[in-house]
């Protein structure tokens, strides 16, 4: 499958920071969680596990209020194979500014696509999976019942723990409000919290090599951040510069009009973690 989002004009974007759940201000509320996914745009902290058996959601913190679940929500198992569907339920009792809310819900996840994703800016990412996530959440309190229906399509790449693109249809059904929201979000930045003591080298691979048309450069999602790529010819002249999108782990460029010969490709030129490799153009 090939999904073409090269012309996508996003309605929204988001940034993700993934940190260990301990130490954190609310770690006692989530003793079984190992990680926090901080979503900057939503001012939200999600306590979860990314394996080894499940992508598991334990609740979160919004605007300083913690909402732990009594029965966690397992979004999907690991491994989650193409064509598989997963179902789970969750429940919890929440205290929202003094009002007790009984929450329950169901989740159905289907891995219904595998292929390549064409991104804005000329990126082509392979090893992309598409997950359909359908959730229904029911909140009951003394003021009534609110039902939230959340239908999402999420695109994941390789080892990224956050989706690259998310389509969401969000419905609120209650006695006081019926709202439907459709939006598309693009991942703009993605960081896994690590010790800053030593900056790792910007390791990368490129293929095909030798090449005659498009060359794809791929680097580790969990290594050093990659913000610039520079290509020079055999005389040392810079013939191509690429600025990467932070959080993405691949990009492509076209060499079909270049003269045959040996070129050098440098990731993070001028920085102490730069890495250079040779590229042969036929």
MORA-V140365 format. One record per pair of residues at least 6 apart in sequence whose ideal C-beta (glycine too) atoms are under 8 Angstrom apart, sorted by the first residue. I is the first residue (numbers start at 1). GAP is how many residues later the second one is. Records with the same first field share a line. If there is no record, write none. Layout:
# MORA-V140365
I: GAP / GAP
This chain:
# MORA-V140365
1: 112 / 113 / 114 / 115 / 129
2: 113 / 114 / 115 / 116
3: 110 / 112 / 113 / 114 / 115 / 125 / 127 / 152
4: 114
5: 112 / 113 / 114 / 115 / 160
6: 112 / 113 / 114 / 116
7: 113
8: 111 / 112 / 157 / 176 / 178
10: 110 / 174 / 175 / 176
11: 172 / 173 / 174
12: 29 / 171 / 172 / 173 / 174
13: 28 / 172 / 173 / 174 / 175
14: 25 / 26 / 27 / 28 / 171 / 172 / 173 / 174
15: 24 / 25 / 26 / 172 / 173 / 174 / 175 / 232
16: 21 / 22 / 23 / 24 / 145 / 146 / 171 / 173 / 174 / 175 / 231
17: 20 / 21 / 23 / 174 / 176
18: 17 / 18 / 19 / 20 / 143 / 144 / 173 / 174 / 175
19: 16 / 17 / 19 / 174
20: 14 / 15 / 16 / 173
21: 6 / 9 / 12 / 13 / 14 / 15 / 26
24: 12 / 21
26: 19 / 21 / 35 / 40
27: 6
29: 18 / 30 / 37 / 39
30: 17 / 28 / 29 / 38
32: 17 / 26 / 40
33: 14 / 15 / 16 / 23 / 25
34: 14 / 15 / 16
35: 12 / 13 / 14 / 15
36: 9 / 10 / 11 / 12
37: 8 / 9 / 11 / 124 / 125
38: 6 / 7 / 8
39: 6 / 7
42: 20
43: 19 / 20
44: 16 / 17 / 18
45: 15 / 16 / 17
46: 11 / 13 / 14
47: 10 / 11 / 12 / 13 / 14 / 21
48: 7 / 8 / 9 / 10
49: 6 / 7 / 9
50: 111
51: 27
52: 26
53: 24 / 25
54: 20 / 21 / 22 / 23 / 24
55: 19 / 20 / 21 / 22 / 23
56: 16 / 17 / 18 / 19
57: 12 / 15 / 16 / 17 / 18 / 33
58: 10 / 11 / 14
59: 7 / 8 / 9 / 10 / 13 / 33
60: 6 / 7
61: 6
65: 31 / 32
67: 25 / 27 / 29 / 36
68: 24
69: 21 / 22 / 23 / 34
70: 21 / 22 / 23
71: 18 / 19 / 20 / 21
72: 18
73: 15 / 16 / 17 / 32 / 34 / 62
74: 12 / 14 / 33
75: 11 / 13 / 32 / 34 / 58
76: 10 / 33 / 35 / 55
77: 9
80: 6 / 29 / 31 / 51
81: 30
82: 29 / 30 / 31 / 32 / 47
83: 28 / 29
84: 26 / 27
85: 23 / 24 / 25
86: 21 / 22 / 23 / 24
87: 19 / 20 / 21 / 22
88: 18 / 19
89: 15 / 16 / 17 / 18
90: 13 / 14 / 15 / 16 / 17
91: 11 / 12 / 13 / 14
92: 11
93: 7 / 8 / 9 / 10
94: 6 / 7 / 8 / 9 / 45
95: 6
99: 42 / 43 / 44
100: 41 / 42
101: 38 / 39 / 40
102: 37 / 38 / 39
103: 34 / 35 / 36 / 37
104: 33 / 34 / 36
105: 30 / 31 / 32 / 33
106: 29 / 30
107: 26 / 27 / 28
108: 25 / 26 / 27
109: 22 / 23 / 24 / 25
110: 21 / 22
111: 18 / 19 / 20
112: 18 / 19 / 20
113: 16 / 17
114: 14 / 15 / 16
115: 11 / 13
116: 8 / 9 / 10 / 12
117: 7 / 8 / 11 / 38 / 40 / 47 / 48
118: 6
119: 6 / 45 / 126 / 129
120: 66
121: 124 / 130
122: 129 / 130 / 131
123: 122 / 125 / 127 / 128 / 129
124: 90 / 92 / 126 / 128
125: 32 / 33 / 39 / 123 / 124 / 125
126: 90 / 124
127: 30 / 31
128: 27 / 28 / 29 / 30 / 36
129: 26 / 27
130: 23 / 24 / 25 / 26
131: 22 / 23 / 24 / 25 / 32
132: 19 / 20 / 21
133: 17 / 18 / 19 / 20 / 21
134: 15 / 16 / 17 / 18
135: 13 / 14 / 15 / 16 / 17
136: 11 / 12 / 13 / 14
137: 10 / 11 / 13
138: 7 / 8 / 9 / 10
139: 6 / 7 / 8 / 9
144: 30 / 31 / 32
145: 29 / 30
146: 26 / 27 / 28 / 31
147: 25 / 26 / 27
148: 22 / 23 / 24 / 25
149: 20 / 21 / 22 / 24
150: 18 / 19 / 20 / 21
151: 17 / 18 / 19
152: 14 / 15 / 16 / 17
153: 13 / 14
154: 9 / 11 / 12
155: 8 / 9 / 10 / 11
156: 7 / 8
157: 7 / 92 / 93
158: 63 / 91
159: 62 / 63
160: 27 / 30 / 61 / 87 / 89
161: 31
162: 25 / 28 / 85
163: 24
164: 22 / 23 / 84
165: 19 / 20 / 21 / 22
166: 18 / 19
167: 15 / 16 / 17
168: 13 / 14 / 15 / 16 / 17
169: 11 / 12 / 13
170: 9 / 10 / 11 / 12 / 13
171: 7 / 8 / 9 / 10
172: 6 / 7 / 8
187: 60 / 61
188: 57 / 58 / 59
189: 57 / 58
190: 31 / 56 / 57
191: 34 / 56
192: 29 / 30
194: 28
199: 25 / 73 / 74
200: 23 / 24 / 73
201: 22 / 23 / 72 / 74
202: 17 / 21 / 22 / 23 / 24 / 65 / 66 / 69 / 71 / 72 / 73
203: 16 / 17 / 20 / 21 / 72
204: 13 / 14 / 15 / 16 / 22 / 63 / 71 / 73
205: 12 / 13 / 14
206: 9 / 10 / 11 / 12 / 59 / 71 / 73
207: 8 / 9 / 11
208: 7
209: 6 / 70 / 71
210: 70 / 71 / 72
211: 44 / 68 / 69 / 70 / 71
212: 43 / 44 / 69 / 70
213: 41 / 42 / 43
214: 38 / 39 / 40 / 41 / 42
215: 37 / 38 / 39 / 40 / 64
216: 34 / 35 / 36
217: 12 / 25 / 33 / 34 / 35 / 36 / 48 / 50
218: 31 / 32
219: 7 / 30 / 31 / 48
220: 29
221: 28
224: 44 / 49
225: 21
226: 18 / 23 / 41 / 42
227: 16 / 17 / 19 / 41
228: 13 / 14 / 15 / 16 / 39 / 40 / 41
229: 12 / 13 / 15 / 22 / 36 / 37 / 38 / 40
230: 8 / 10 / 11 / 12 / 35 / 36 / 39
231: 7 / 8 / 9 / 10 / 11 / 22 / 32 / 33 / 34 / 35 / 48
232: 6 / 7 / 31 / 32 / 34
233: 6 / 26 / 28 / 30
234: 27 / 28 / 29
239: 19 / 24
240: 13
242: 9 / 11
244: 7
255: 24 / 26
258: 23
259: 22
260: 21 / 22
261: 19 / 20
262: 16 / 17 / 18 / 19
263: 15 / 16 / 17 / 18
264: 12 / 13 / 14 / 15
265: 11 / 12 / 13 / 14
266: 8 / 9 / 10
267: 7 / 8 / 9
268: 6 / 7
